[in-house]
Amino acid sequence: MKIYSKSLAYLAVALSMAACSSKEETAQIAEVEELPLVDVLQVSAQDVDQVNEYTATVEADNINNISPSAPNRIKNILVDVGSQVRRGQTLVILDESNTDQLKVRLDHAQLEYDRAKNLLEIGSGTQQSVDQRLTELEALKSQYKNMMENTVLTSPISGVVTARNYDPGDMTGVNPILTIGQLSPYVNVMINVTEGDYSKIKNGMEVGVKFDVYPNETFTGKVKRIYPTIDPSTRTFTVEIGINNPQQRIKPGMFARVAINLGTVNHVVVPDRAVVKQSGSGNKYVYVYNDGTVSYNKVELGQRLNDAYEVISGVENGAFVVISGQNQLTNGAKVELIKRDASGNATVADSTITK
């Protein structure tokens, strides 16, 4: 009986030890299985076009305001907003009553001058009288010519009527009667470029321009003029862009987006799915894998490149970045890598990649 009792005791101890050992192994296995599984991708530096986009409003290449030199009543307006006009075309006829009165005075001055000349020729007049009459006549001729030009108003350019501020019968005032915009062969946009890019903009540079009304087209423009001064309040300078417009499809007032390539820079490029946005702030991060752990790197992003981002700082060339499984991670966390077969299917975990 004693021998049997001892055997039972030894058996109980052995079972207890085996149970403890099994629990420890199970706990170790569970601990291993709880490591987050992640996918990583090795990233590299590449030349990235530094394309900056600016917004602007289209302006006519040349704008003329049609107004008389002196207030007058409008007799007739021969065009309306949207009318195509040619250079020299009559646009507005003003009241001619003042012109008629001035014509009478001009004719009288001509008679006085002719009479003074005749008297001088027969010895009954003086040269002083002739010179005085001539001066008066020339002054009235100039005045009459100016009034005639301001009675029948013509267009100095070929273009389109973009504004009309009066109707027949109105008295002209501060505003122009009509505004003519020249839309061909090109129109302009004015953009404000940051001071740091001043040396990168050159006359003649080609730029891409898009308009909301033509969403599937990109128009080509060229830098026409670079303004020589920088606005001290905004630290920007003005650049004038000319856009070919032979068919006048682009109209003043259209909203334009101008894209200018300011050269290339060699920067790391990461997939967009590697970028983690920190909630409640504008900060962005990338998990970088190295020897079984990940670091939470704050990054500064540049251009968006389809499904990737240019990284200005925060990730080194050749680093392995996490592209899936980030929601399980914290800074310094240990991880295991998802191993994939030749078809890209996940099989087992691996942790052999080191950087």
Secondary structure as UniProt FT lines:
FT   HELIX           2..33
FT   STRAND          37..42
FT   STRAND          44..59
FT   STRAND          62..66
FT   STRAND          73..77
FT   TURN            81..82
FT   STRAND          84..85
FT   TURN            87..88
FT   STRAND          90..94
FT   HELIX           97..121
FT   TURN            122..123
FT   HELIX           127..149
FT   TURN            150..151
FT   STRAND          152..154
FT   STRAND          159..164
FT   TURN            168..169
FT   STRAND          178..182
FT   STRAND          186..194
FT   HELIX           195..200
FT   TURN            203..204
FT   STRAND          206..211
FT   TURN            212..213
FT   STRAND          214..226
FT   TURN            232..235
FT   STRAND          236..244
FT   TURN            246..247
FT   TURN            252..253
FT   STRAND          255..271
FT   HELIX           272..274
FT   STRAND          275..277
FT   TURN            279..280
FT   STRAND          284..290
FT   TURN            291..292
FT   STRAND          293..305
FT   TURN            306..307
FT   STRAND          308..313
FT   TURN            317..318
FT   STRAND          320..324
FT   HELIX           326..328
FT   TURN            331..332
FT   STRAND          336..340
FT   TURN            342..343
FT   STRAND          346..350
//
